[in-house]
């Protein structure tokens, strides 16, 4: 059985360096996630992060500890966690679509709904993240 953890956090990155910093996060995370058997997706809006992680319980627990200790994140809010019966990101150790103001505004709406809503908001956010990663092997 797989575990999943979906969270939203407030970025503590300096705006001028954020794109480069997030690219570095993605580069490190791709190999780390793969070594842990974890797949998932990351969204960065310039203000907030949202991440969907799925895989073995031990891998998810290790990544969760890491995020919670990471000074680049503040106000980490878990919006879903626990057992889950299938992977959404089969071939992506970490899907990341890159920055976009249009996408950021849509994602912010989805993040707000997920933070303030029921399971429907969480699933809508997860589907949005999966839509960014239909094909690939990141």
C-alpha positions in Angstrom: 0.0 0.0 0.0 1.2 3.5 -0.8 1.2 6.6 1.3 0.7 10.1 0.1 1.3 13.5 1.6 0.0 16.7 0.1 0.9 20.0 1.6 0.8 23.7 1.0 3.4 26.1 2.5 4.4 29.7 2.3 7.7 30.3 0.5 10.5 32.0 2.4 12.5 32.4 -0.8 13.8 35.8 -1.9 11.7 36.8 -4.9 14.7 37.8 -7.1 16.3 34.4 -6.6 13.2 32.2 -6.4 13.3 30.8 -9.9 16.9 29.7 -9.6 16.3 28.4 -6.0 13.3 26.3 -7.0 15.2 24.9 -10.0 17.9 23.8 -7.5 15.2 22.2 -5.2 13.8 20.3 -8.2 17.2 19.1 -9.4 18.0 17.7 -5.9 14.5 16.3 -5.3 14.4 14.3 -8.6 17.3 12.0 -7.6 16.4 12.0 -3.9 12.7 11.0 -4.5 13.8 8.4 -7.0 16.1 6.8 -4.5 13.3 6.7 -2.0 10.8 5.2 -4.5 8.7 8.4 -4.2 6.9 10.1 -7.1 5.0 13.3 -7.1 4.7 16.9 -8.3 5.7 20.4 -7.1 3.9 23.7 -7.8 5.4 27.0 -7.0 3.4 30.2 -7.4 6.0 32.7 -6.3 4.3 32.9 -3.0 3.4 29.4 -2.0 4.5 25.8 -2.6 2.2 22.9 -3.1 3.6 19.4 -3.3 2.0 16.0 -3.8 4.2 13.0 -2.7 3.4 9.3 -3.0 5.3 6.2 -2.3 6.4 3.9 0.5 5.6 5.1 4.0 9.3 5.4 5.0 10.1 7.5 2.0 7.2 9.8 2.6 8.1 10.1 6.3 11.7 11.1 5.4 10.6 13.7 2.9 8.0 15.1 5.3 10.6 15.5 8.1 12.9 17.2 5.6 10.2 19.7 4.4 9.1 20.5 8.0 12.8 21.3 8.9 13.4 23.3 5.7 13.7 27.1 6.3 12.5 27.8 2.8 9.0 26.7 3.9 6.8 28.4 6.5 3.3 27.5 7.7 3.4 24.0 6.2 -0.2 22.8 6.1 -1.0 19.2 5.4 -4.1 19.0 3.3 -4.1 15.2 2.8 -2.1 12.3 4.0 -2.2 8.6 4.6 -2.8 5.4 2.7 -3.7 5.7 -1.0 -4.3 2.9 -3.4 -2.6 4.2 -6.6 0.0 6.5 -8.0 -0.9 9.6 -9.9 2.7 10.3 -11.0 3.9 6.9 -12.3 6.9 8.2 -14.2 7.7 11.4 -12.3 10.0 11.4 -9.3 9.1 15.1 -9.3 7.0 16.8 -11.9 7.5 20.5 -12.1 6.1 22.7 -14.8 8.0 25.9 -14.1 6.9 29.4 -13.3 4.0 31.1 -15.0 1.9 34.0 -13.8 -1.3 32.6 -15.5 -0.7 29.2 -14.0 0.1 30.8 -10.6 -3.2 32.6 -10.5 -5.1 29.4 -11.2 -3.0 27.4 -8.8 -3.6 30.0 -6.0 -7.3 29.6 -6.5 -6.9 25.8 -6.3 -4.7 26.1 -3.2 -7.1 28.3 -1.4 -10.0 25.9 -2.2 -7.9 23.0 -0.9 -6.9 24.8 2.3 -10.5 25.9 3.0 -12.5 23.1 1.4 -13.3 19.5 2.0 -11.9 16.5 0.1 -13.2 17.9 -3.1 -10.8 20.8 -3.0 -7.9 18.5 -2.3 -8.8 16.2 -5.1 -9.2 19.1 -7.5 -5.7 20.3 -6.6 -4.3 16.8 -7.0 -6.0 16.5 -10.5 -4.5 19.9 -11.5 -1.1 18.7 -10.5 -1.5 15.5 -12.4 -2.6 17.5 -15.4 0.9 19.1 -15.4 2.5 15.7 -15.6 0.5 13.7 -18.1 3.7 12.5 -19.8 7.3 12.4 -18.8 10.0 10.9 -16.7 11.3 13.6 -14.4 
